[in-house]
């Protein structure tokens, strides 16, 4: 099983020194993402490719936490895991994007504030 994330879960954003204070509200979200990355890099490999849905449940959790935050994203991931059973039809089931998502994603999938443009 690959630990790569779907293209929608990675970006080109970077955390700049001037954005440290603005990134503090994103700390719980990024801590949850760190735990998910750790799970995907270690425990997830023991299960192999068994998820009936695409993306896998752990990749879904990453996308849900990125878009909706640690609490709501974790609840969405728990609901997805509850739907994943041997009798489920499966298929493509992406987390719905947040309609007011105003952050950038890093190449590793973490969430950072949008840097102000210097035009």
PAKOLGU-265759 format. One line per 5 residues: number of its first residue (from 0); for each residue x, y, z of N, C-alpha, C, CB. Coordinates in pm, whole numbers, plus 50000, padded with zeros to 5 digits. Glycine has a CB too. Example, Ala and Ser with C-alpha at 12.3 -4.5 7.8 and 13.67 -1.06 7.14 Angstrom:
# residues 2
0> 51319 49431 50780 51230 49550 50780 51320 49670 50780 51131 49553 50905  51285 49775 50708 51367 49894 50714 51290 50003 50787 51408 49940 50572
//
This chain:
# residues 119
0> 50085 49881 50000 50000 50000 50000 50089 50124 50000 49904 50001 50123  50056 50218 49920 50136 50338 49908 50096 50440 50013 50122 50397 49769  50193 50518 50058 50163 50623 50155 50140 50756 50085 50275 50636 50257  50137 50755 49953 50115 50880 49882 49971 50924 49898 50152 50865 49733  49952 51052 49893 49819 51111 49908 49761 51144 49771 49824 51238 49996
5> 49629 51149 49759 49568 51196 49634 49614 51338 49604 49414 51189 49643  49616 51374 49478 49665 51505 49435 49592 51620 49504 49652 51519 49285  49466 51602 49539 49390 51708 49604 49437 51733 49747 49242 51673 49604  49517 51643 49802 49561 51657 49942 49703 51711 49956 49553 51524 50010  49763 51752 49846 49896 51811 49853 49896 51941 49773 50004 51713 49799
10> 49990 52028 49805 49997 52155 49735 50139 52207 49731 49907 52257 49802  50152 52334 49704 50283 52398 49692 50304 52506 49797 50298 52459 49554  50220 52511 49899 50231 52614 50002 50351 52590 50092 50105 52618 50086  50397 52695 50155 50509 52689 50249 50479 52779 50368 50643 52731 50180  50529 52740 50484 50513 52822 50603 50629 52920 50608 50507 52735 50733
15> 50598 53047 50610 50699 53152 50616 50708 53205 50758 50668 53267 50516  50822 53257 50796 50843 53308 50931 50740 53411 50973 50979 53367 50942  50697 53492 50880 50600 53596 50913 50460 53539 50937 50595 53700 50801  50439 53412 50904 50307 53351 50919 50294 53267 51045 50278 53265 50799  50394 53266 51132 50392 53179 51250 50270 53207 51338 50522 53197 51332
20> 50245 53333 51370 50131 53365 51457 49998 53330 51389 50133 53513 51494  49989 53355 51259 49865 53324 51188 49843 53174 51175 49867 53387 51050  49948 53094 51193 49935 52949 51180 49897 52880 51311 50063 52891 51127  49900 52951 51424 49867 52890 51553 49727 52827 51556 49878 52994 51662  49623 52888 51499 49492 52821 51499 49491 52690 51420 49387 52915 51443
25> 49589 52672 51332 49597 52550 51252 49672 52438 51323 49664 52580 51120  49724 52465 51442 49805 52367 51514 49730 52236 51541 49853 52425 51644  49606 52237 51594 49537 52109 51616 49517 52029 51487 49400 52135 51681  49487 52098 51380 49469 52033 51250 49600 51967 51205 49422 52136 51143  49711 52038 51219 49838 51983 51175 49891 51874 51267 49941 52094 51164
30> 49857 51880 51397 49892 51770 51487 49817 51644 51445 49860 51806 51637  49687 51658 51417 49608 51544 51370 49664 51489 51239 49460 51584 51352  49706 51578 51149 49766 51533 51024 49897 51460 51048 49789 51651 50931  49976 51504 51146 50101 51435 51180 50072 51293 51226 50178 51512 51289  49970 51277 51310 49932 51143 51357 49885 51056 51241 49822 51153 51463
35> 49807 51113 51152 49762 51037 51035 49877 50998 50944 49660 51118 50957  49973 51088 50925 50090 51055 50843 50170 50942 50907 50180 51180 50824  50183 50946 51039 50253 50839 51111 50181 50706 51094 50266 50873 51258  50050 50707 51108 49970 50586 51088 49988 50532 50946 49821 50614 51116  49979 50622 50848 49990 50579 50708 50128 50524 50676 49958 50696 50615
40> 50230 50574 50744 50367 50529 50717 50401 50398 50789 50466 50636 50758  50325 50362 50893 50361 50243 50971 50248 50141 50973 50397 50283 51114  50146 50164 51051 50042 50065 51076 49964 50032 50949 49947 50116 51183  49938 50130 50866 49858 50109 50746 49918 50002 50655 49845 50240 50671  50048 49987 50654 50113 49887 50569 50080 49745 50612 50264 49907 50570
45> 50052 49723 50740 50021 49589 50790 49888 49538 50732 50015 49590 50942  49796 49628 50701 49666 49589 50649 49669 49559 50500 49566 49697 50677  49760 49618 50427 49763 49600 50283 49654 49683 50217 49747 49452 50247  49624 49650 50094 49526 49726 50015 49389 49660 50030 49569 49733 49865  49318 49690 50139 49191 49624 50168 49071 49718 50164 49198 49558 50301
50> 49090 49845 50150 48979 49940 50155 48891 49925 50031 49031 50085 50167  48761 49925 50050 48666 49912 49941 48643 50046 49869 48533 49856 49993  48689 50152 49930 48668 50285 49874 48799 50343 49822 48607 50378 49979  48786 50441 49734 48900 50521 49692 48865 50665 49722 48935 50500 49539  48951 50742 49784 49079 50702 49841 49060 50613 49964 49161 50825 49879
55> 49168 50553 50009 49160 50467 50126 49106 50546 50245 49299 50407 50160  49064 50476 50348 49005 50543 50464 49105 50640 50529 48959 50440 50568  49232 50603 50533 49330 50693 50595 49356 50815 50507 49461 50619 50622  49356 50798 50375 49373 50914 50286 49249 51003 50292 49398 50868 50140  49130 50943 50307 49007 51019 50325 49018 51103 50452 48884 50925 50332
60> 49069 51041 50560 49083 51112 50687 49175 51232 50672 49136 51017 50796  49285 51216 50598 49377 51328 50575 49303 51442 50505 49500 51284 50492  49232 51411 50398 49159 51514 50326 49051 51580 50410 49097 51456 50201  48980 51501 50490 48874 51557 50574 48931 51649 50681 48793 51444 50639  49041 51609 50744 49103 51693 50847 49161 51819 50784 49214 51615 50922
65> 49222 51807 50667 49275 51925 50599 49163 52025 50572 49345 51886 50468  49054 51981 50519 48946 52070 50476 48860 52121 50590 48860 51999 50378  48835 52037 50692 48733 52071 50792 48786 52085 50934 48628 51967 50790  48915 52061 50955 48972 52073 51089 48977 51940 51161 48892 52173 51169  49041 51941 51279 49066 51818 51352 48938 51753 51403 49158 51846 51469
70> 48845 51829 51456 48725 51770 51517 48626 51722 51410 48656 51873 51610  48583 51811 51324 48485 51772 51222 48546 51671 51124 48434 51896 51146  48672 51691 51086 48738 51598 50995 48751 51459 51055 48875 51650 50956  48780 51450 51184 48788 51320 51251 48651 51254 51257 48845 51335 51393  48546 51332 51280 48411 51277 51281 48373 51225 51142 48309 51383 51328
75> 48410 51299 51038 48383 51254 50902 48458 51124 50873 48424 51363 50800  48584 51115 50918 48664 50994 50897 48604 50875 50972 48809 51017 50941  48556 50899 51094 48493 50791 51172 48368 50741 51101 48458 50839 51315  48289 50832 51045 48169 50791 50970 48207 50711 50846 48087 50915 50930  48314 50750 50782 48361 50676 50663 48406 50536 50702 48477 50752 50594
80> 48479 50524 50812 48525 50392 50858 48404 50304 50892 48619 50406 50982  48301 50363 50951 48179 50287 50983 48109 50237 50856 48083 50373 51065  48121 50311 50746 48061 50269 50618 48142 50161 50549 48046 50388 50525  48269 50144 50588 48360 50051 50521 48348 49913 50587 48507 50102 50526  48274 49824 50522 48255 49688 50573 48247 49594 50453 48127 49677 50664
85> 48254 49464 50475 48258 49370 50362 48138 49378 50268 48268 49231 50414  48024 49428 50313 47906 49434 50228 47887 49570 50162 47784 49400 50310  47977 49662 50187 47968 49796 50125 47998 49786 49976 48066 49896 50194  47929 49867 49898 47953 49868 49754 48089 49927 49721 47843 49947 49683  48137 50019 49803 48267 50082 49778 48258 50183 49666 48372 49976 49744
90> 48372 50215 49607 48378 50311 49498 48451 50438 49539 48238 50346 49450  48439 50539 49456 48506 50666 49481 48424 50744 49583 48525 50748 49349  48490 50788 49689 48424 50863 49796 48524 50965 49853 48372 50767 49909  48535 51077 49787 48625 51182 49832 48558 51264 49941 48668 51273 49715  48638 51317 50036 48578 51409 50134 48534 51536 50062 48679 51442 50250
95> 48418 51587 50101 48371 51707 50032 48458 51826 50073 48221 51735 50065  48493 51910 49978 48573 52027 50011 48493 52127 50095 48624 52095 49884  48562 52198 50180 48500 52303 50260 48474 52421 50166 48591 52346 50382  48354 52474 50170 48319 52579 50073 48397 52708 50096 48171 52609 50081  48449 52731 50217 48526 52852 50245 48670 52821 50284 48459 52932 50356
100> 48728 52716 50226 48866 52680 50259 48958 52793 50214 48907 52545 50192  49035 52849 50308 49115 52967 50278 49262 52948 50314 49060 53087 50351  49309 52826 50306 49448 52795 50340 49517 52732 50221 49455 52703 50463  49648 52710 50238 49726 52639 50137 49770 52506 50196 49848 52723 50089  49798 52410 50110 49852 52282 50151 49998 52275 50112 49772 52166 50089
105> 50080 52215 50197 50221 52197 50167 50240 52071 50083 50305 52190 50298  50359 52049 50029 50385 51925 49955 50369 51799 50041 50525 51929 49896  50375 51813 50172 50357 51699 50262 50214 51690 50316 50455 51707 50379  50126 51780 50274 49986 51774 50312 49948 51851 50437 49949 51634 50330  50038 51932 50491 50003 52013 50607 49934 52141 50561 50128 52045 50692
110> 49861 52204 50652 49782 52323 50620 49854 52446 50674 49638 52312 50679  49873 52546 50588 49940 52671 50626 49856 52789 50579 50084 52679 50565  49872 52905 50644 49799 53023 50598 49847 53066 50459 49815 53140 50697  49757 53128 50386 49794 53184 50257 49883 53304 50282 49668 53223 50172  49998 53306 50219 50091 53417 50236 50040 53537 50158 50234 53379 50191
115> 50049 53657 50219 50005 53777 50146 50096 53799 50024 50007 53902 50238  50033 53840 49918 50109 53866 49794 50191 53994 49808 50013 53876 49671  50308 53992 49749 50395 54110 49751 50415 54156 49607 50532 54080 49820  50309 54211 49550 50314 54258 49410 50365 54398 49402 50178 54250 49344
//
